[in-house]
Amino acid sequence: MDVKQYSIILINLDPTIGSEIKKTRPCVIVSPNEMNKYLNTIVLAPMTTNLKKYPTRVSVKHNGKKGMIAIDQIRTVDKTRIIRVFESLTKSEIEKCKEVIKETFVD
């Protein structure tokens, strides 16, 4: 399956443990296209409709609904969990994601 960085996908995250975001939900692919092309896994950040502001969350609008990308819940999953591929994030949403990822994981 050909998937691209910053695409929104519908994915089954179950089974989960503890405080991990669960169930089938939209997620954003954060792994680079080079990895997505050659590996059977992808790195993603789940999306939620919980609009509580956290420094590790990015506001987005998808399918007419407001939501948040949970950068603090990034995980690696097998591509077989993908149910459907939607559109990609907007340029401004991608830039905000990059900022939050850098601030959270690089420094």
Buried (B, 14 or more C-beta within 10 A) or exposed (E): EEBBBBBBBBBBBEEEEEEEBBEEBBBBBBBEBEBBEEEEBBBBBBBBEEEEEEEBBBEBEBEEEEBBBBBBBBBEBEBEBBEEBEEBBEEEBBEBBEEBBEEEEEE
